[in-house]
């Protein structure tokens, strides 16, 4: 099988889509090693420049910033095209060529001009203005961050994205929640899969008296609800709970968060590590006992939560969107936007080490059952074969 995976933004950029497509491409390229005679030739196509990254070490071929003619040739030569999101140009080319193609939706781009279902500038949940035909609301939302021209462009391009998503062979959803929101034909859910990693030591179990490590892992952006975590931290300190809090990741909200830390007088408790990768990331998260995901938008899945569940950590997450679906009953959940409920969850596990160990073990079991890399690869291959036969 000759497969093209098209992802607009990819490594060395950092994000859930970049990580997920890398794991998928690597797993597909290495499929024949354990399945003799079932070779899958993978070419990953992206508009992201290498910026010093060595692509030659990867088990799949990478094509960066192809011209129109080269992109057309790549798609023509492929047996199947997999798009990470409804990227317009390759989707149009595949459709015109009648090439078997699937779109894996990582966001709401087929049903929301900003792709987040998150209203700006109010930073609140969107009730689904585009689906309701309330395009003026969409224009005002996008214009607040992209300007009038940019907002209009984002709105107009959503129409062909959705139309084309309904015309291709299949749509892959990374959570059942996303599928329910997008309501596209020929949809199936394939959860993110990640490599198995050893669980963390039980020595990291939280304790309100001896102290423990809390962390947020991910991008520092407005929709992640990070001020809620700082408000909860202030209250926990006032209750005499001993802890340290780390924000692991980078993003545009870091400066505002640092200012909030100053105003709440939490400087001695809170650390910002910046963007970490590889061994540096593993070393930093090795002492973490509790991971908090306080999102205020409808997460499509929550890859960061999945990664920490695989490590057997206690995950406390907002019960919203695909994030609540991923965590389910293998962690503690609280109503999105409620810092008091979040603080109560943290205090609950800090006061009960037995509960913390049970939650960590439950998270690990759920991750091994649903979020293994091997399961994700097998599910994709099964869908590809179905599409090619159909």
ROTIVO-560997 format. One record per residue (C-alpha): x, y, z; residue in one letter. Coordinates in pm, whole numbers, plus 50000, padded with zeros to 5 digits. Layout:
! residues N
XYZa/...
//
This chain:
! residues 390
500005000050000x/501325034349903x/500055059150159x/500265096950179x/499755113050520x/499215150350477x/499535171850790x/499795209450747x/501695216151071x/504215190051180x/507535185451361x/509565203451475x/506365221951576x/504885207251894x/501255197551951x/498825168751971x/498365165551594x/502115165751535x/502665138451794x/499735117051681x/500685117651312x/504305109151393x/503255078751596x/500865068151318x/503405072351036x/506115053651227x/503815025051320x/502525021050964x/506025022350815x/507184994951055x/504104973151004x/505824948650766x/508444940151028x/505814919451210x/503474912850915x/505524897650633x/504354907250286x/502164935950409x/504404965250322x/503045000250371x/505065027450201x/504475059550395x/505185094850275x/504385122550520x/503745155650346x/503795188350538x/504065225750489x/506345229350794x/510035236250720x/512635213350880x/514375241351072x/517335218651140x/515395186351203x/516995155251050x/514225136450870x/516585109150746x/516475091451083x/512745084551047x/511435051350908x/509165069950664x/509825095350389x/509095131950465x/508245157450194x/508305193450316x/506665223150149x/505915206849812x/504885228349519x/501505223249357x/502885201149081x/504775179049326x/501745175849553x/499585165149258x/502175138849159x/502425125549514x/498665121449542x/498385106049195x/501025079849281x/499435070449614x/496905042849668x/495275062249950x/495535097050103x/495145103350476x/494635139550575x/495135151850931x/492225175950931x/490215189450635x/493185206150462x/491655222450156x/494275219149881x/495105181949913x/491445174149980x/490375191549658x/493125173949459x/492195139549596x/488495145849529x/489065157449172x/491275127049105x/488715103949266x/491545091349482x/490525071049790x/490985094850080x/490155098050448x/490165127750682x/491145123251045x/489535151551239x/491555164651532x/489485196251576x/486225212551472x/487465228451146x/484655211850949x/482035228451168x/483635259651319x/485655287551154x/488205289251438x/488285251551477x/487745252551854x/484035258851919x/485355285252158x/483965320652141x/486195351052130x/486715375652283x/484495362552565x/486535330252590x/483415309552642x/481935278052490x/480305282152150x/476785267652124x/477455259051758x/476775291051566x/477995277551230x/475815246351249x/472845268651331x/473525291851039x/474405320951270x/477275332451052x/477315367951185x/478295354451526x/481065333851362x/482365364751182x/482435385451501x/484235357651688x/486975352451428x/487375389651356x/488195396251723x/491445376451686x/492155376751311x/490805410451199x/487835415850970x/489485401950655x/490935371950837x/487645364851009x/485745366050681x/488255342550518x/487985317850807x/484205317950779x/484095313750401x/486605284850400x/484565265050652x/481865258450389x/484095239050143x/485845221150431x/482565207050552x/481265199250203x/484445180650105x/484485161550435x/481125147350335x/482345136649990x/485465116350072x/485595079250152x/485705081350532x/485985104450830x/487995093851134x/487065108551472x/489485108151765x/486585106252013x/482895098052009x/482245133552131x/483895148051820x/481805125851597x/478615137251769x/479615173651722x/480645171651354x/477885148051235x/479685137750917x/478835107250702x/480945075650698x/482475083751036x/484185060251280x/486095066251602x/489745056951640x/491245068551968x/494765081851989x/497365055252053x/500725060352223x/503705038152300x/503575019052627x/505815033952896x/506565020453246x/504185032553517x/505455057553773x/506635045954113x/504055044054390x/506515064354594x/505115094754413x/501695090554576x/500375124154699x/500275133555065x/498785165755202x/501215166255494x/504555155955340x/504045173855010x/503615162854650x/504035174754292x/501115187254080x/501535195653713x/499775207653405x/501285193653085x/500465210052752x/500265242952568x/499755274752766x/496725288452582x/493505305252696x/491175276152625x/493055253352868x/491595271653172x/494935274953351x/493965304353579x/491525280253745x/494445258553854x/496185288454010x/493025298454195x/492735263054327x/496405263754428x/495905295354632x/493015279654823x/494945247354885x/497815267255029x/495435285055262x/494235251055383x/497775241155475x/498285215855194x/501965210855109x/502605209054734x/504505222454434x/502905231554104x/504575230253762x/503375242553424x/505165220453171x/504925235352823x/505075268152640x/502575291452482x/501245326952449x/499565327352792x/502775322752991x/503295359553065x/499725364553187x/499985333553404x/503245345553557x/501575378653641x/498695360053805x/501175339454007x/502685371954135x/499335386954226x/498285355154412x/501685353954589x/502405318654471x/505935324554338x/507545300254583x/505165272254481x/504825275754103x/507385267553833x/507205273253457x/509505248853278x/508895260452923x/508675235852634x/510465203152719x/511095172952500x/512705138852518x/514855131152820x/514305165652971x/510555160452969x/510815125253113x/513075137253393x/510735165853483x/507545145153491x/509165116053678x/508315131154018x/504805142753930x/502025126754135x/498925144654004x/498265158553657x/495515184553616x/493765192753288x/491385222153362x/490175229253007x/487315253452947x/486785243652582x/485455211052443x/488685191652406x/488435167752114x/490385140452297x/493125151452537x/496395135252426x/498285149252726x/495815132052959x/496235099152771x/500015101152805x/499795105853181x/497195078353217x/499595054453044x/502165063553310x/499655054453582x/499325089253725x/496325104353894x/494545125553634x/492135152853743x/490295167253444x/487455190153350x/484425169453255x/484065184552911x/484145172252553x/486465144052455x/488595150152764x/485875137452995x/485315108052760x/489005098452763x/489375099853142x/485955084753216x/485965068053559x/489755062653565x/490395096753721x/488595124953898x/486455149353698x/484995183053788x/482625207653614x/484565228853367x/485265263853500x/484725254853867x/488005261154051x/486445251554385x/485495217054254x/488995213354108x/490605222154443x/488325197254616x/489445169454381x/493115177054449x/492495177854823x/490625144854800x/493575125954651x/496065144154875x/494165132655183x/493795096455069x/496985079454935x/495075046854887x/492575064154655x/495465080054466x/497095046054406x/493765031154296x/493135059454051x/496635056553908x/496185019253855x/492765024753696x/494205050953461x/496945026953356x/494464998753290x/492225021053081x/495155033952878x/496424998752807x/492944988152698x/492045017652475x/495075038752395x/497845014952287x/499825024451978x/499384989351833x/495594991651860x/495545025351683x/497725012351397x/495564981351352x/492365001951348x/493755025451082x/494934996950861x/491544979950888x/489825012050780x/492275017650493x/491594982650362x/487864987650386x/488115020350193x/490275005149920x/487934975649874x/484894998249873x/
//
